[in-house]
Amino acid sequence: MQNGILTLLQPFSIVPVAVLNTEEQADAACKRLLEQGYASMEITLRTQRALDLIRYVKTHYGAQLCVGAGTVCQPAQAEAAAKAGAEFLVSPGQTEALVLAMKNTGLPYLPGAVSPSEIMQSQERGLGLLKFFPAHLFGGAAALSAYASVFQSVRFLPTGGIEEATKQDYLSLPNVVAVGGSWMLK
């Protein structure tokens, strides 16, 4: 498994995903997650302040929350997120350059794949744990259930459209190690 990502994420079973713009939002999100017993958080790189907020959360809540960077789409973002203090990296997809950049940070990383061809390309790259995003648009739990017998050595962390009411549909599958979502932050 690539660079310890399974060891890092498997104990959590649910990885909260946050889109943050301000320190106030970060404080509120972290406090809410800690009150609910969560121990990890993926901050997406979808806002201009995302890297600053990863640094902020790592500084103020790093002893209580494992903080990762999500929506890593460019090789330079992987290095920038590592420098900001991210403890893991998550991408909705993958290119050869992006996977190499994530690997070169030394951090656990999780590139994305949804189609059989993408999954097979991932296996050729030595990747055995993949993000499945957006799960609800690409067949959800039914698709991952079908993949379980075809890609027996591949595990997934699905995100995108997963809610508290549907999380168990995914978590009950043998090839799902955890799910990502934002329902707990609403």
C-alpha positions in Angstrom: 0.0 0.0 0.0 1.3 3.4 -0.9 3.3 5.2 1.8 1.3 4.3 4.9 -2.1 5.8 3.8 -4.0 2.7 4.9 -2.4 2.7 8.3 -3.2 6.4 8.7 -6.8 6.4 7.6 -8.2 3.0 8.5 -8.7 3.8 12.2 -10.9 6.7 11.4 -13.5 5.0 9.2 -15.0 8.5 8.6 -12.8 11.4 7.3 -14.6 14.8 7.6 -14.1 17.0 4.6 -14.1 20.7 5.1 -14.1 23.7 2.7 -12.8 26.6 4.8 -12.4 30.3 4.1 -11.6 31.9 7.5 -10.0 31.1 10.8 -13.4 31.4 12.5 -14.8 28.7 10.2 -11.8 26.5 11.0 -12.3 27.0 14.7 -16.0 26.2 14.5 -15.3 23.1 12.3 -12.6 21.8 14.6 -14.6 22.3 17.7 -17.6 20.6 16.2 -15.6 17.6 15.0 -13.9 17.2 18.3 -17.2 17.4 20.2 -18.5 14.6 17.9 -15.4 12.5 18.5 -13.7 12.8 15.2 -9.9 12.6 15.0 -9.2 13.5 11.4 -10.0 16.3 9.0 -9.4 16.9 5.3 -9.2 20.5 4.3 -9.9 21.0 0.6 -7.7 23.2 -1.5 -10.8 24.9 -3.0 -10.3 28.3 -1.4 -7.6 30.9 -1.6 -6.8 30.6 2.1 -6.8 26.8 2.3 -3.0 26.4 2.8 -3.0 29.1 5.5 -5.9 27.3 7.2 -4.2 23.9 7.1 -1.3 25.6 8.9 -3.7 27.3 11.4 -5.5 24.0 12.2 -2.3 22.1 12.5 -0.9 24.7 14.9 -4.1 25.0 17.0 -5.6 21.5 16.8 -2.8 19.3 15.5 -2.5 17.4 18.8 -6.2 16.4 18.5 -6.9 16.2 14.8 -5.0 14.5 12.0 -5.1 17.2 9.3 -4.9 16.5 5.6 -5.1 18.4 2.4 -7.8 17.5 -0.2 -8.5 18.4 -3.8 -4.8 18.3 -4.6 -4.9 18.6 -8.3 -1.5 20.0 -9.3 2.0 18.7 -8.4 2.9 22.1 -6.8 -0.1 21.8 -4.5 1.3 18.6 -3.0 4.5 20.3 -2.0 2.7 23.4 -0.8 0.3 21.4 1.3 3.2 19.4 2.9 5.0 22.7 3.7 1.7 24.0 5.3 1.7 21.0 7.7 -0.7 18.6 6.0 -0.3 15.0 7.3 -1.8 13.4 4.3 -2.8 14.3 0.7 -5.9 13.4 -1.2 -6.7 14.0 -4.9 -9.9 13.5 -6.8 -7.8 12.0 -9.7 -4.3 11.3 -10.8 -1.7 12.0 -13.3 1.8 10.5 -13.4 3.3 13.8 -12.4 0.8 14.3 -9.6 1.3 10.9 -8.1 5.1 11.4 -8.2 4.8 14.8 -6.5 2.6 13.4 -3.8 5.0 10.5 -3.3 8.0 12.8 -3.2 6.5 14.8 -0.2 7.0 11.7 2.0 3.4 12.0 3.2 0.7 9.3 3.0 -1.3 10.1 -0.2 -4.5 9.0 -1.8 -5.1 9.6 -5.5 -8.5 9.1 -7.1 -9.8 6.7 -9.6 -13.4 5.7 -10.6 -13.4 3.7 -13.9 -12.0 0.2 -14.4 -9.2 1.6 -16.7 -8.2 4.2 -14.1 -8.2 1.6 -11.4 -6.0 -0.7 -13.5 -3.6 2.2 -14.3 -3.4 2.8 -10.6 -2.5 -0.8 -9.9 0.3 -0.5 -12.5 1.6 2.4 -10.5 1.6 0.3 -7.3 -1.5 2.1 -5.9 -3.8 -0.1 -3.8 -5.9 2.5 -2.0 -7.8 5.0 -4.0 -10.3 7.8 -3.5 -13.6 7.2 -5.3 -15.0 10.6 -6.2 -17.7 11.7 -6.6 -19.1 8.5 -5.4 -22.8 9.2 -5.9 -22.3 10.2 -9.6 -20.2 7.1 -10.4 -22.5 4.4 -9.1 -22.0 4.7 -5.3 -22.0 1.7 -3.1 -23.3 -0.5 -5.9 -20.3 0.3 -8.2 -17.9 -0.4 -5.3 -19.6 -3.6 -4.5 -19.2 -4.7 -8.1 -15.5 -3.7 -8.1 -14.8 -5.8 -5.0 -14.7 -9.1 -6.9 -12.9 -7.7 -9.9 -10.2 -5.6 -8.2 -9.7 -7.8 -5.1 -6.5 -6.1 -3.9 -7.8 -2.5 -4.2 -9.4 -0.6 -1.4 -11.3 2.7 -1.6 -12.2 5.8 0.3 -15.4 7.1 -1.3 -16.4 10.7 -1.0 -19.0 13.0 -2.7 -22.6 12.7 -2.0 -22.3 10.4 1.0 -24.5 11.4 3.9 -24.9 10.1 7.4 -27.9 8.0 6.3 -25.8 6.3 3.5 -22.4 6.0 5.1 -23.1 2.4 6.3 -23.9 1.3 2.8 -20.3 2.0 1.9 -18.6 1.0 5.2 -20.2 -2.4 5.0 -18.3 -3.2 1.8 -15.1 -5.3 2.1 -13.2 -2.9 -0.2 -14.0 0.3 1.6 -11.7 1.3 4.4 -13.3 4.7 5.3 -15.7 7.3 3.8 -15.3 11.0 3.5 -18.1 13.5 3.9 -19.2 16.8 5.3 -22.6 16.0 6.9 -21.1 16.3 10.4 -20.1 19.9 9.7 -23.6 21.1 8.5 
